[in-house]
Amino acid sequence: MKSSTESASSDSLELIASRLAELGHPTRLALFKYLVKAGTKGAPVGEVQQVLAIPGSTLSHHIGKMVKVGLLKQQRESRTLYCIPQFDALLEVVNFLQDECCINECC
């Protein structure tokens, strides 16, 4: 039986893996990179669609996958729907990859 620490670690590993999997798709990576450039307020979906030349239904599919793993959130302001990158989620991925950097390196 797994301890609560092992379970939390396993859950964390699964979450990081799912985020990396979503970012592993070229369209989603381009989408996320564009939104990171847009900053903490994100960008309107229509703008993203136009700039990245992605059909609406395809864009919606990719956004949905990224929302599911916590990389993006959507927020409506009046008639405009914004996609907002979740920088905390991005930092969790980066920190996971770096947290044990070089610990097995011989002196």
C-alpha positions as protocol buffer text, in pm:
chain_id: "A"
residue {
  index: 1
  type: MET
  ca { x: 0 y: 0 z: 0 }
}
residue {
  index: 2
  type: LYS
  ca { x: 129 y: 347 z: -90 }
}
residue {
  index: 3
  type: SER
  ca { x: 191 y: 602 z: 182 }
}
residue {
  index: 4
  type: SER
  ca { x: 27 y: 942 z: 148 }
}
residue {
  index: 5
  type: THR
  ca { x: 365 y: 1091 z: 51 }
}
residue {
  index: 6
  type: GLU
  ca { x: 414 y: 831 z: -223 }
}
residue {
  index: 7
  type: SER
  ca { x: 59 y: 887 z: -343 }
}
residue {
  index: 8
  type: ALA
  ca { x: 107 y: 1264 z: -355 }
}
residue {
  index: 9
  type: SER
  ca { x: 436 y: 1216 z: -536 }
}
residue {
  index: 10
  type: SER
  ca { x: 271 y: 979 z: -783 }
}
residue {
  index: 11
  type: ASP
  ca { x: -17 y: 1223 z: -837 }
}
residue {
  index: 12
  type: SER
  ca { x: 232 y: 1504 z: -893 }
}
residue {
  index: 13
  type: LEU
  ca { x: 425 y: 1292 z: -1140 }
}
residue {
  index: 14
  type: GLU
  ca { x: 104 y: 1212 z: -1330 }
}
residue {
  index: 15
  type: LEU
  ca { x: 5 y: 1580 z: -1343 }
}
residue {
  index: 16
  type: ILE
  ca { x: 347 y: 1692 z: -1467 }
}
residue {
  index: 17
  type: ALA
  ca { x: 347 y: 1413 z: -1726 }
}
residue {
  index: 18
  type: SER
  ca { x: 2 y: 1513 z: -1851 }
}
residue {
  index: 19
  type: ARG
  ca { x: 108 y: 1878 z: -1879 }
}
residue {
  index: 20
  type: LEU
  ca { x: 421 y: 1783 z: -2071 }
}
residue {
  index: 21
  type: ALA
  ca { x: 214 y: 1557 z: -2296 }
}
residue {
  index: 22
  type: GLU
  ca { x: -19 y: 1844 z: -2384 }
}
residue {
  index: 23
  type: LEU
  ca { x: 274 y: 2076 z: -2450 }
}
residue {
  index: 24
  type: GLY
  ca { x: 428 y: 1804 z: -2666 }
}
residue {
  index: 25
  type: HIS
  ca { x: 180 y: 1875 z: -2945 }
}
residue {
  index: 26
  type: PRO
  ca { x: 312 y: 2142 z: -3186 }
}
residue {
  index: 27
  type: THR
  ca { x: -17 y: 2334 z: -3205 }
}
residue {
  index: 28
  type: ARG
  ca { x: -64 y: 2342 z: -2829 }
}
residue {
  index: 29
  type: LEU
  ca { x: 298 y: 2441 z: -2776 }
}
residue {
  index: 30
  type: ALA
  ca { x: 258 y: 2731 z: -3022 }
}
residue {
  index: 31
  type: LEU
  ca { x: -68 y: 2830 z: -2852 }
}
residue {
  index: 32
  type: PHE
  ca { x: 88 y: 2824 z: -2504 }
}
residue {
  index: 33
  type: LYS
  ca { x: 397 y: 3015 z: -2621 }
}
residue {
  index: 34
  type: TYR
  ca { x: 174 y: 3283 z: -2775 }
}
residue {
  index: 35
  type: LEU
  ca { x: -27 y: 3316 z: -2455 }
}
residue {
  index: 36
  type: VAL
  ca { x: 287 y: 3332 z: -2239 }
}
residue {
  index: 37
  type: LYS
  ca { x: 402 y: 3623 z: -2457 }
}
residue {
  index: 38
  type: ALA
  ca { x: 64 y: 3787 z: -2399 }
}
residue {
  index: 39
  type: GLY
  ca { x: 126 y: 3786 z: -2024 }
}
residue {
  index: 40
  type: THR
  ca { x: -95 y: 3743 z: -1721 }
}
residue {
  index: 41
  type: LYS
  ca { x: -406 y: 3887 z: -1887 }
}
residue {
  index: 42
  type: GLY
  ca { x: -388 y: 3637 z: -2172 }
}
residue {
  index: 43
  type: ALA
  ca { x: -538 y: 3700 z: -2513 }
}
residue {
  index: 44
  type: PRO
  ca { x: -883 y: 3686 z: -2671 }
}
residue {
  index: 45
  type: VAL
  ca { x: -961 y: 3354 z: -2840 }
}
residue {
  index: 46
  type: GLY
  ca { x: -1040 y: 3535 z: -3167 }
}
residue {
  index: 47
  type: GLU
  ca { x: -697 y: 3697 z: -3168 }
}
residue {
  index: 48
  type: VAL
  ca { x: -526 y: 3366 z: -3100 }
}
residue {
  index: 49
  type: GLN
  ca { x: -724 y: 3202 z: -3379 }
}
residue {
  index: 50
  type: GLN
  ca { x: -633 y: 3475 z: -3626 }
}
residue {
  index: 51
  type: VAL
  ca { x: -264 y: 3503 z: -3537 }
}
residue {
  index: 52
  type: LEU
  ca { x: -201 y: 3128 z: -3525 }
}
residue {
  index: 53
  type: ALA
  ca { x: -433 y: 3054 z: -3821 }
}
residue {
  index: 54
  type: ILE
  ca { x: -610 y: 2771 z: -3640 }
}
residue {
  index: 55
  type: PRO
  ca { x: -972 y: 2682 z: -3728 }
}
residue {
  index: 56
  type: GLY
  ca { x: -1213 y: 2759 z: -3443 }
}
residue {
  index: 57
  type: SER
  ca { x: -1316 y: 2401 z: -3368 }
}
residue {
  index: 58
  type: THR
  ca { x: -953 y: 2286 z: -3369 }
}
residue {
  index: 59
  type: LEU
  ca { x: -850 y: 2572 z: -3141 }
}
residue {
  index: 60
  type: SER
  ca { x: -1135 y: 2491 z: -2904 }
}
residue {
  index: 61
  type: HIS
  ca { x: -1020 y: 2128 z: -2888 }
}
residue {
  index: 62
  type: HIS
  ca { x: -662 y: 2227 z: -2804 }
}
residue {
  index: 63
  type: ILE
  ca { x: -769 y: 2486 z: -2547 }
}
residue {
  index: 64
  type: GLY
  ca { x: -992 y: 2228 z: -2378 }
}
residue {
  index: 65
  type: LYS
  ca { x: -705 y: 1983 z: -2341 }
}
residue {
  index: 66
  type: MET
  ca { x: -483 y: 2250 z: -2187 }
}
residue {
  index: 67
  type: VAL
  ca { x: -756 y: 2372 z: -1951 }
}
residue {
  index: 68
  type: LYS
  ca { x: -807 y: 2012 z: -1832 }
}
residue {
  index: 69
  type: VAL
  ca { x: -446 y: 1986 z: -1710 }
}
residue {
  index: 70
  type: GLY
  ca { x: -439 y: 2337 z: -1562 }
}
residue {
  index: 71
  type: LEU
  ca { x: -210 y: 2508 z: -1814 }
}
residue {
  index: 72
  type: LEU
  ca { x: -481 y: 2753 z: -1923 }
}
residue {
  index: 73
  type: LYS
  ca { x: -798 y: 2901 z: -1789 }
}
residue {
  index: 74
  type: GLN
  ca { x: -1065 y: 3087 z: -1975 }
}
residue {
  index: 75
  type: GLN
  ca { x: -1238 y: 3402 z: -1863 }
}
residue {
  index: 76
  type: ARG
  ca { x: -1521 y: 3585 z: -2028 }
}
residue {
  index: 77
  type: GLU
  ca { x: -1533 y: 3964 z: -2023 }
}
residue {
  index: 78
  type: SER
  ca { x: -1852 y: 4088 z: -2181 }
}
residue {
  index: 79
  type: ARG
  ca { x: -1857 y: 3924 z: -2525 }
}
residue {
  index: 80
  type: THR
  ca { x: -1487 y: 3838 z: -2535 }
}
residue {
  index: 81
  type: LEU
  ca { x: -1346 y: 3506 z: -2418 }
}
residue {
  index: 82
  type: TYR
  ca { x: -986 y: 3522 z: -2299 }
}
residue {
  index: 83
  type: CYS
  ca { x: -734 y: 3240 z: -2269 }
}
residue {
  index: 84
  type: ILE
  ca { x: -504 y: 3298 z: -1976 }
}
residue {
  index: 85
  type: PRO
  ca { x: -181 y: 3103 z: -1925 }
}
residue {
  index: 86
  type: GLN
  ca { x: -138 y: 2963 z: -1577 }
}
residue {
  index: 87
  type: PHE
  ca { x: 217 y: 3057 z: -1491 }
}
residue {
  index: 88
  type: ASP
  ca { x: 206 y: 2864 z: -1161 }
}
residue {
  index: 89
  type: ALA
  ca { x: 141 y: 2543 z: -1358 }
}
residue {
  index: 90
  type: LEU
  ca { x: 427 y: 2623 z: -1593 }
}
residue {
  index: 91
  type: LEU
  ca { x: 659 y: 2685 z: -1298 }
}
residue {
  index: 92
  type: GLU
  ca { x: 554 y: 2355 z: -1141 }
}
residue {
  index: 93
  type: VAL
  ca { x: 667 y: 2176 z: -1458 }
}
residue {
  index: 94
  type: VAL
  ca { x: 997 y: 2366 z: -1472 }
}
residue {
  index: 95
  type: ASN
  ca { x: 1063 y: 2317 z: -1101 }
}
residue {
  index: 96
  type: PHE
  ca { x: 989 y: 1946 z: -1127 }
}
residue {
  index: 97
  type: LEU
  ca { x: 1246 y: 1914 z: -1403 }
}
residue {
  index: 98
  type: GLN
  ca { x: 1508 y: 2116 z: -1212 }
}
residue {
  index: 99
  type: ASP
  ca { x: 1452 y: 2020 z: -848 }
}
residue {
  index: 100
  type: GLU
  ca { x: 1714 y: 1745 z: -840 }
}
residue {
  index: 101
  type: CYS
  ca { x: 1946 y: 1886 z: -1103 }
}
residue {
  index: 102
  type: CYS
  ca { x: 2294 y: 1738 z: -1082 }
}
residue {
  index: 103
  type: ILE
  ca { x: 2240 y: 1564 z: -745 }
}
residue {
  index: 104
  type: ASN
  ca { x: 2405 y: 1246 z: -874 }
}
residue {
  index: 105
  type: GLU
  ca { x: 2700 y: 1428 z: -1023 }
}
residue {
  index: 106
  type: CYS
  ca { x: 3033 y: 1313 z: -888 }
}
residue {
  index: 107
  type: CYS
  ca { x: 3261 y: 1576 z: -738 }
}
